[in-house]
């Protein structure tokens, strides 16, 4: 039998049909080589900033992602920057929702959310109200997930005549709830006022009855993984365990997530997520609040492993 080389030499001549059959084994030589398969690309990353922040604050994080996961499409949402971040959180949720919908629509394999500080609460609300979100990993970066109760420079600038012990008088009023920080102010000494007045945190926590509670819980549980990051040297989130859904009781003793009523009642899905192994806790020491998104060790330890 003739070799492929000799038969290919006849190419271009008019061949009888029998020769065409003989050439079948040689087709791989006749056709252009198929392009090599590219490694599956990384899922898009959406970044949501915190109080008084802007997209510029995340330039280091962008560098890290580009170095370790080249080709990743990263979008730092440039909304409610600076003082605009004091707008009511439900207003911000609506704005961010409009921004993430088209990104998710172009990512059938899902997206990752990295949400810093106050932005972590915005993202948790997004997961609750979006019945078709496709978030693979929700990375909550030093976010007061169970609320804030501490005197910080932010508070002193915003409410210079108030301390944490009496800030409830402002935050638990209709006027106070027009400020984002009051939307998650959680005074453990006035729990009844918090439950009645909180127009944001008490709702997404399922601590107060509302008609959307069941739907929001179902939506939240669509998330593939919840990554919680925080640490004792944060200096702003108070108590720092709020980043892990821990919080003060009435004696200002910190109760961990598993001791919180929202967990025990599984009011918005925490207990279910933990049972299926979908909660990752990554505590880090030696990092101050404004350094979480620029610390390379933190990125490599707590963020990079989940950016599939």
C-alpha positions as CSV (number, residue, x, y, z in Angstrom):
1,X,0.0,0.0,0.0
2,X,1.3,3.4,-0.8
3,X,2.4,5.7,2.0
4,X,0.5,8.9,2.9
5,X,3.5,10.9,1.5
6,X,3.3,9.3,-1.9
7,X,-0.5,9.5,-2.1
8,X,-0.4,13.2,-1.0
9,X,1.9,13.7,-4.0
10,X,-1.0,12.9,-6.2
11,X,-3.1,15.7,-4.6
12,X,-4.3,18.1,-7.1
13,X,-4.7,15.5,-9.8
14,X,-8.1,14.1,-10.6
15,X,-8.3,11.0,-8.5
16,X,-10.8,8.1,-8.9
17,X,-13.2,7.6,-6.1
18,X,-11.2,4.5,-4.9
19,X,-8.2,6.7,-4.3
20,X,-10.3,9.1,-2.2
21,X,-11.1,6.2,0.2
22,X,-7.4,5.4,0.4
23,X,-6.7,9.0,1.4
24,X,-8.9,9.0,4.4
25,X,-6.1,8.0,6.9
26,X,-4.2,11.0,5.6
27,X,-6.9,13.6,6.4
28,X,-5.1,14.8,9.6
29,X,-2.2,15.8,7.3
30,X,-4.4,17.6,4.9
31,X,-6.4,19.7,7.4
32,X,-5.1,22.5,9.4
33,X,-4.1,21.6,12.9
34,X,-6.8,22.3,15.5
35,X,-6.0,25.2,17.9
36,X,-4.7,24.0,21.2
37,X,-7.3,24.1,24.0
38,X,-6.9,27.1,26.2
39,X,-7.2,26.7,29.9
40,X,-10.6,27.6,31.2
41,X,-10.7,31.3,32.0
42,X,-11.3,32.7,35.5
43,X,-14.7,33.9,36.6
44,X,-15.2,37.7,36.5
45,X,-14.6,39.5,39.8
46,X,-16.8,42.3,41.1
47,X,-15.4,44.6,43.8
48,X,-17.6,46.8,46.0
49,X,-16.0,49.5,48.2
50,X,-16.7,50.7,51.7
51,X,-17.5,53.9,53.5
52,X,-15.8,57.0,52.1
53,X,-13.9,54.8,49.6
54,X,-13.5,54.9,45.8
55,X,-12.3,52.5,43.1
56,X,-8.7,53.9,43.4
57,X,-8.4,52.3,46.9
58,X,-8.3,48.9,45.2
59,X,-5.4,49.4,42.8
60,X,-3.2,47.0,44.8
61,X,-5.8,44.3,44.8
62,X,-6.2,44.7,41.1
63,X,-2.5,44.2,40.6
64,X,-2.5,41.1,42.8
65,X,-5.4,39.5,40.8
66,X,-3.8,40.4,37.5
67,X,-0.5,38.8,38.6
68,X,-1.9,35.5,40.0
69,X,-5.0,35.2,37.7
70,X,-4.0,36.8,34.4
71,X,-6.9,37.6,32.1
72,X,-9.5,37.9,34.9
73,X,-12.1,40.5,34.2
74,X,-12.2,42.7,37.3
75,X,-14.8,45.4,37.8
76,X,-14.4,47.8,40.7
77,X,-17.8,49.4,40.8
78,X,-17.4,53.2,40.8
79,X,-20.6,54.1,42.6
80,X,-21.5,56.0,45.8
81,X,-17.9,57.2,46.2
82,X,-16.7,59.4,49.1
83,X,-19.5,61.2,50.9
84,X,-22.0,59.5,48.6
85,X,-21.3,56.3,50.5
86,X,-23.4,57.8,53.4
87,X,-26.5,57.4,51.3
88,X,-29.1,55.0,52.7
89,X,-28.0,51.4,52.0
90,X,-31.2,50.4,50.3
91,X,-30.6,53.2,47.8
92,X,-27.0,51.9,47.3
93,X,-28.2,48.3,46.9
94,X,-30.5,49.4,44.0
95,X,-27.6,51.3,42.3
96,X,-25.2,48.4,42.7
97,X,-27.8,45.9,41.6
98,X,-28.3,47.8,38.3
99,X,-24.5,47.7,37.8
100,X,-23.9,44.0,38.5
101,X,-26.9,42.6,36.5
102,X,-25.2,43.0,33.1
103,X,-21.9,41.6,34.4
104,X,-23.6,38.5,35.7
105,X,-25.6,38.1,32.5
106,X,-22.3,37.8,30.5
107,X,-20.9,35.3,33.0
108,X,-22.9,32.0,32.7
109,X,-20.3,30.2,34.9
110,X,-20.8,32.7,37.7
111,X,-18.9,35.6,39.3
112,X,-17.0,36.3,42.5
113,X,-17.8,39.2,44.8
114,X,-15.2,40.9,46.9
115,X,-16.9,43.4,49.2
116,X,-15.1,45.6,51.7
117,X,-16.3,47.0,55.0
118,X,-19.7,48.6,54.5
119,X,-19.7,47.2,51.0
120,X,-20.0,43.7,52.5
121,X,-23.4,44.6,53.8
122,X,-24.4,46.0,50.4
123,X,-23.4,42.7,48.8
124,X,-25.2,40.6,51.3
125,X,-28.4,42.6,50.6
126,X,-27.8,42.0,46.9
127,X,-27.6,38.3,47.4
128,X,-30.9,38.5,49.3
129,X,-32.9,40.5,46.9
130,X,-31.6,39.0,43.6
131,X,-33.5,35.8,42.8
132,X,-31.2,35.0,39.8
133,X,-27.8,36.0,41.0
134,X,-24.9,33.6,40.1
135,X,-22.3,34.4,42.8
136,X,-19.8,31.6,43.3
137,X,-17.7,33.1,46.1
138,X,-18.9,36.1,48.2
139,X,-15.7,37.4,49.9
140,X,-16.6,39.6,52.8
141,X,-13.6,41.7,53.6
142,X,-13.6,43.2,57.2
143,X,-17.3,43.9,57.0
144,X,-19.6,44.6,60.1
145,X,-21.9,41.8,59.2
146,X,-23.7,41.7,62.5
147,X,-23.5,45.5,62.9
148,X,-21.2,48.2,64.4
149,X,-21.0,49.4,68.0
150,X,-17.8,51.5,68.5
151,X,-16.4,55.0,68.7
152,X,-14.4,55.5,65.6
153,X,-13.0,58.4,63.6
154,X,-15.8,58.0,61.1
155,X,-18.4,58.5,63.9
156,X,-16.6,61.4,65.5
157,X,-16.5,63.1,62.1
158,X,-20.1,62.4,61.3
159,X,-21.6,62.9,64.8
160,X,-19.1,65.0,66.7
161,X,-21.3,65.5,69.8
162,X,-22.3,61.9,70.2
163,X,-20.7,58.8,71.7
164,X,-21.6,55.2,71.1
165,X,-23.6,55.1,74.3
166,X,-26.1,57.7,73.1
167,X,-25.8,57.4,69.3
168,X,-28.9,55.2,69.3
169,X,-31.0,58.4,69.9
170,X,-29.9,59.6,66.4
171,X,-29.5,56.3,64.5
172,X,-32.8,54.8,65.7
173,X,-34.8,57.8,64.4
174,X,-36.3,58.1,60.9
175,X,-33.8,60.9,60.3
176,X,-30.8,58.8,61.4
177,X,-31.8,55.9,59.1
178,X,-31.0,58.2,56.2
179,X,-27.3,57.7,56.9
180,X,-25.7,54.4,55.8
181,X,-23.8,53.9,59.0
182,X,-27.0,54.1,61.1
183,X,-28.5,51.4,58.9
184,X,-26.1,48.9,60.6
185,X,-25.7,50.6,64.0
186,X,-26.4,47.8,66.5
187,X,-26.6,49.0,70.1
188,X,-26.7,45.8,72.3
189,X,-28.2,47.8,75.2
190,X,-31.2,48.9,73.2
191,X,-32.1,45.8,71.3
192,X,-35.8,46.6,71.2
193,X,-35.2,50.0,69.6
194,X,-32.8,48.4,67.1
195,X,-35.3,45.8,66.0
196,X,-38.1,48.3,65.6
197,X,-36.1,51.1,63.9
198,X,-33.4,49.3,61.8
199,X,-34.6,49.6,58.2
200,X,-31.7,47.6,56.8
201,X,-29.6,45.2,59.1
202,X,-32.6,43.8,61.0
203,X,-34.3,43.0,57.7
204,X,-31.4,41.3,55.9
205,X,-30.7,39.4,59.2
206,X,-34.2,38.2,59.3
207,X,-34.5,39.5,62.8
208,X,-37.7,41.4,62.0
209,X,-40.6,39.8,60.2
210,X,-41.3,41.1,56.6
211,X,-43.1,39.6,53.7
212,X,-39.9,38.9,51.7
213,X,-38.1,37.0,54.4
214,X,-38.5,33.5,52.8
215,X,-37.6,34.6,49.3
216,X,-34.5,36.5,50.6
217,X,-33.3,33.5,52.5
218,X,-33.7,31.3,49.4
219,X,-31.8,33.8,47.3
220,X,-29.0,34.1,49.8
221,X,-28.5,30.4,49.8
222,X,-27.8,30.4,46.0
223,X,-24.3,31.6,46.9
224,X,-21.6,28.9,46.4
225,X,-19.3,30.0,49.2
226,X,-19.2,32.7,51.9
227,X,-15.6,33.7,52.8
228,X,-15.4,35.8,56.0
229,X,-12.2,37.8,56.6
230,X,-11.4,40.0,59.6
231,X,-9.1,40.3,62.6
232,X,-8.4,41.7,66.1
233,X,-6.2,44.6,64.9
234,X,-8.7,46.1,62.6
235,X,-9.3,49.1,64.8
236,X,-12.7,50.1,63.2
237,X,-15.1,47.2,63.1
238,X,-16.4,46.9,66.6
239,X,-16.5,44.2,67.8
240,X,-14.1,42.9,65.2
241,X,-15.8,39.5,65.5
242,X,-18.8,41.2,63.7
243,X,-16.8,40.3,60.5
244,X,-17.5,36.7,61.4
245,X,-21.2,37.2,62.5
246,X,-20.2,37.5,66.1
247,X,-21.5,40.3,68.3
248,X,-22.0,41.7,71.8
249,X,-24.7,40.6,74.1
250,X,-26.2,43.0,76.6
251,X,-23.1,42.7,78.8
252,X,-20.8,43.5,75.9
253,X,-19.5,39.9,75.9
254,X,-18.9,38.7,72.4
255,X,-21.0,35.8,71.3
256,X,-19.6,33.9,68.3
257,X,-21.7,33.2,65.2
258,X,-22.9,29.8,66.4
259,X,-24.3,31.5,69.5
260,X,-26.3,34.2,67.7
261,X,-30.0,33.9,67.4
262,X,-29.9,34.5,63.6
263,X,-27.7,31.4,63.4
264,X,-29.7,29.2,65.8
265,X,-32.9,30.1,64.0
266,X,-31.2,30.0,60.6
267,X,-33.1,33.1,59.8
268,X,-31.3,33.9,56.6
269,X,-29.3,30.8,55.9
270,X,-26.1,30.9,57.9
271,X,-26.6,27.6,59.6
272,X,-27.5,25.9,56.3
273,X,-24.4,27.3,54.7
274,X,-22.2,26.1,57.5
275,X,-23.8,22.6,57.4
276,X,-22.9,22.2,53.7
277,X,-19.4,23.4,54.3
278,X,-19.9,26.7,52.4
279,X,-18.5,29.1,55.0
280,X,-14.8,29.8,55.2
281,X,-13.5,31.9,58.1
282,X,-10.1,33.6,57.6
283,X,-8.9,35.6,60.7
284,X,-5.7,37.6,60.2
285,X,-3.7,39.5,62.8
286,X,-1.7,42.7,62.4
287,X,-3.9,44.3,59.7
288,X,-5.6,47.6,60.2
289,X,-8.9,48.4,58.7
290,X,-7.6,50.5,55.7
291,X,-5.0,47.9,54.8
292,X,-7.2,44.8,54.1
293,X,-7.3,45.3,50.4
294,X,-3.6,46.1,49.9
295,X,-2.0,43.4,52.1
296,X,-0.3,40.9,49.8
297,X,-0.2,38.1,52.5
298,X,-3.9,38.6,53.2
299,X,-4.7,38.3,49.5
300,X,-2.6,35.1,49.0
301,X,-4.0,33.5,52.2
302,X,-7.7,34.5,52.2
303,X,-8.7,35.7,48.7
304,X,-6.7,34.1,45.9
305,X,-7.7,30.5,46.8
306,X,-11.3,31.2,46.1
307,X,-11.0,33.1,42.7
308,X,-11.7,30.1,40.5
